[in-house]
């Protein structure tokens, strides 16, 4: 009977030992979204006589994933965070952001993500070419590059086909700071696109 407390003590020590050797807890996944679009709507823009359709941006390879991408040097390889993700894939994220901006600018009576192909419309599409945060000697910068095109119908040549790019320095080393920098970079690209789109709109 005296051996029973000894056995219990040995079992308790074994449990503590096993618990100490267990794998560390897996971090929670964090999903990030950009701050809302803010545009200067003081000037009355030309309003398109046609509805505007913004299609999902195309994105190849790593740019088609929700993971936030990064590089540890300006010329380094691109890596993906395992637990820091966008709330939507960049192809959808950028589409929705451009729709919000064009609506805020009053670009057309209707700005939407889809219409039947048979209906006349200005159709905007894009290709994500670069969308990552990069560590340089002074901290983190974000790089955004996209190709955007405007068509009236698929049978005609594009009315506009151009690449837009921006680099913005993050305020600090946090992911959230880089997310804000991403928003500024995307908005810079979209603002440059808006300058090119305005002449194509008919009152």
DRENDODO-573870 format. One line per field, with one value per residue (C-alpha): residue number from 1; residue in one letter; x, y, z. Coordinates in steps of 0.25 Angstrom, whole numbers, plus 5000, padded with zeros to 4 digits. Layout:
DRENDODO-573870
k = NUM; ...;
r = a; ...;
xx = X; ...;
yy = Y; ...;
zz = Z; ...;
//
This chain:
DRENDODO-573870
k = 1; 2; 3; 4; 5; 6; 7; 8; 9; 10; 11; 12; 13; 14; 15; 16; 17; 18; 19; 20; 21; 22; 23; 24; 25; 26; 27; 28; 29; 30; 31; 32; 33; 34; 35; 36; 37; 38; 39; 40; 41; 42; 43; 44; 45; 46; 47; 48; 49; 50; 51; 52; 53; 54; 55; 56; 57; 58; 59; 60; 61; 62; 63; 64; 65; 66; 67; 68; 69; 70; 71; 72; 73; 74; 75; 76; 77; 78; 79; 80; 81; 82; 83; 84; 85; 86; 87; 88; 89; 90; 91; 92; 93; 94; 95; 96; 97; 98; 99; 100; 101; 102; 103; 104; 105; 106; 107; 108; 109; 110; 111; 112; 113; 114; 115; 116; 117; 118; 119; 120; 121; 122; 123; 124; 125; 126; 127; 128; 129; 130; 131; 132; 133; 134; 135; 136; 137; 138; 139; 140; 141; 142; 143; 144; 145; 146; 147; 148; 149; 150; 151; 152; 153; 154; 155; 156; 157; 158; 159; 160; 161; 162; 163; 164; 165; 166; 167; 168; 169; 170; 171; 172; 173; 174; 175; 176; 177; 178; 179; 180; 181; 182; 183; 184; 185; 186; 187; 188; 189; 190; 191; 192; 193; 194; 195; 196; 197; 198; 199; 200; 201; 202; 203;
r = x; x; x; x; x; x; x; x; x; x; x; x; x; x; x; x; x; x; x; x; x; x; x; x; x; x; x; x; x; x; x; x; x; x; x; x; x; x; x; x; x; x; x; x; x; x; x; x; x; x; x; x; x; x; x; x; x; x; x; x; x; x; x; x; x; x; x; x; x; x; x; x; x; x; x; x; x; x; x; x; x; x; x; x; x; x; x; x; x; x; x; x; x; x; x; x; x; x; x; x; x; x; x; x; x; x; x; x; x; x; x; x; x; x; x; x; x; x; x; x; x; x; x; x; x; x; x; x; x; x; x; x; x; x; x; x; x; x; x; x; x; x; x; x; x; x; x; x; x; x; x; x; x; x; x; x; x; x; x; x; x; x; x; x; x; x; x; x; x; x; x; x; x; x; x; x; x; x; x; x; x; x; x; x; x; x; x; x; x; x; x; x; x; x; x; x; x; x; x; x; x; x; x;
xx = 5000; 5012; 5016; 5003; 5007; 5020; 5013; 5004; 5016; 5023; 5010; 5009; 5023; 5021; 5009; 5017; 5028; 5019; 5012; 5026; 5030; 5017; 5017; 5015; 5001; 4999; 4997; 4983; 4981; 4980; 4972; 4974; 4966; 4970; 4964; 4952; 4954; 4956; 4955; 4954; 4940; 4940; 4941; 4929; 4934; 4929; 4918; 4919; 4907; 4909; 4909; 4923; 4927; 4939; 4943; 4952; 4966; 4974; 4986; 4995; 5003; 5006; 4998; 4985; 4986; 4981; 4994; 5001; 5014; 5028; 5042; 5054; 5062; 5059; 5064; 5061; 5051; 5036; 5031; 5017; 5013; 5005; 4996; 4995; 4985; 4976; 4962; 4960; 4969; 4976; 4968; 4955; 4961; 4966; 4953; 4944; 4953; 4953; 4938; 4937; 4946; 4938; 4925; 4931; 4935; 4922; 4928; 4915; 4900; 4903; 4917; 4916; 4924; 4915; 4905; 4901; 4911; 4901; 4898; 4906; 4916; 4930; 4937; 4950; 4959; 4973; 4985; 4992; 5007; 5013; 5007; 5016; 5024; 5039; 5049; 5060; 5070; 5061; 5049; 5037; 5032; 5020; 5021; 5008; 5008; 4996; 4992; 4978; 4970; 4957; 4948; 4934; 4933; 4942; 4942; 4949; 4963; 4964; 4961; 4972; 4983; 4994; 5002; 5002; 5011; 5014; 5023; 5019; 5028; 5021; 5021; 5026; 5030; 5016; 5007; 4996; 5005; 5008; 4993; 4991; 5003; 4997; 4984; 4991; 4999; 4987; 4979; 4991; 4990; 4975; 4976; 4986; 4976; 4965; 4972; 4974; 4959; 4953; 4954; 4948; 4935; 4924; 4913;
yy = 5000; 5009; 5008; 5015; 5029; 5027; 5022; 5034; 5043; 5037; 5038; 5053; 5055; 5048; 5056; 5069; 5064; 5061; 5075; 5082; 5075; 5077; 5086; 5101; 5106; 5109; 5125; 5130; 5134; 5149; 5155; 5169; 5179; 5193; 5205; 5211; 5219; 5234; 5242; 5257; 5259; 5274; 5275; 5270; 5259; 5256; 5245; 5233; 5231; 5216; 5208; 5204; 5189; 5186; 5172; 5164; 5167; 5155; 5150; 5139; 5130; 5135; 5148; 5140; 5136; 5142; 5142; 5155; 5154; 5160; 5160; 5163; 5171; 5179; 5168; 5156; 5145; 5147; 5139; 5137; 5139; 5127; 5134; 5148; 5149; 5158; 5157; 5155; 5151; 5163; 5161; 5163; 5173; 5182; 5181; 5185; 5197; 5202; 5201; 5208; 5219; 5221; 5222; 5232; 5240; 5239; 5233; 5227; 5225; 5211; 5205; 5190; 5177; 5170; 5172; 5163; 5163; 5168; 5181; 5193; 5197; 5202; 5190; 5191; 5179; 5178; 5169; 5169; 5170; 5173; 5174; 5171; 5178; 5179; 5181; 5191; 5198; 5208; 5199; 5194; 5199; 5193; 5191; 5191; 5190; 5187; 5187; 5193; 5193; 5199; 5193; 5196; 5182; 5170; 5172; 5185; 5189; 5194; 5209; 5209; 5200; 5204; 5200; 5207; 5206; 5212; 5210; 5215; 5214; 5208; 5217; 5205; 5190; 5185; 5178; 5188; 5199; 5192; 5190; 5205; 5207; 5197; 5205; 5218; 5211; 5205; 5218; 5225; 5215; 5217; 5232; 5232; 5222; 5232; 5243; 5235; 5230; 5243; 5247; 5234; 5238; 5244; 5253;
zz = 5000; 5003; 4988; 4983; 4987; 4980; 4967; 4968; 4969; 4957; 4949; 4952; 4949; 4935; 4932; 4935; 4927; 4915; 4916; 4916; 4903; 4895; 4883; 4884; 4881; 4867; 4865; 4861; 4847; 4845; 4834; 4829; 4822; 4816; 4822; 4814; 4801; 4803; 4790; 4788; 4781; 4782; 4766; 4758; 4749; 4735; 4737; 4727; 4719; 4720; 4732; 4737; 4740; 4748; 4746; 4756; 4754; 4749; 4758; 4755; 4764; 4778; 4775; 4774; 4789; 4802; 4809; 4810; 4803; 4807; 4803; 4813; 4803; 4791; 4782; 4791; 4788; 4791; 4803; 4808; 4823; 4828; 4838; 4833; 4822; 4814; 4816; 4801; 4790; 4784; 4771; 4778; 4788; 4777; 4769; 4780; 4784; 4770; 4770; 4783; 4777; 4764; 4771; 4781; 4769; 4762; 4750; 4745; 4749; 4751; 4755; 4757; 4757; 4747; 4736; 4724; 4713; 4703; 4710; 4706; 4716; 4719; 4724; 4733; 4736; 4742; 4744; 4758; 4755; 4768; 4782; 4794; 4805; 4804; 4815; 4812; 4820; 4826; 4829; 4821; 4807; 4799; 4784; 4776; 4761; 4752; 4738; 4735; 4722; 4718; 4707; 4701; 4695; 4694; 4679; 4679; 4683; 4697; 4699; 4710; 4713; 4723; 4735; 4748; 4760; 4773; 4785; 4799; 4812; 4824; 4837; 4845; 4844; 4848; 4838; 4840; 4836; 4823; 4821; 4822; 4812; 4803; 4803; 4799; 4788; 4782; 4783; 4776; 4764; 4763; 4764; 4752; 4745; 4748; 4741; 4729; 4729; 4730; 4716; 4712; 4719; 4711; 4718;
//
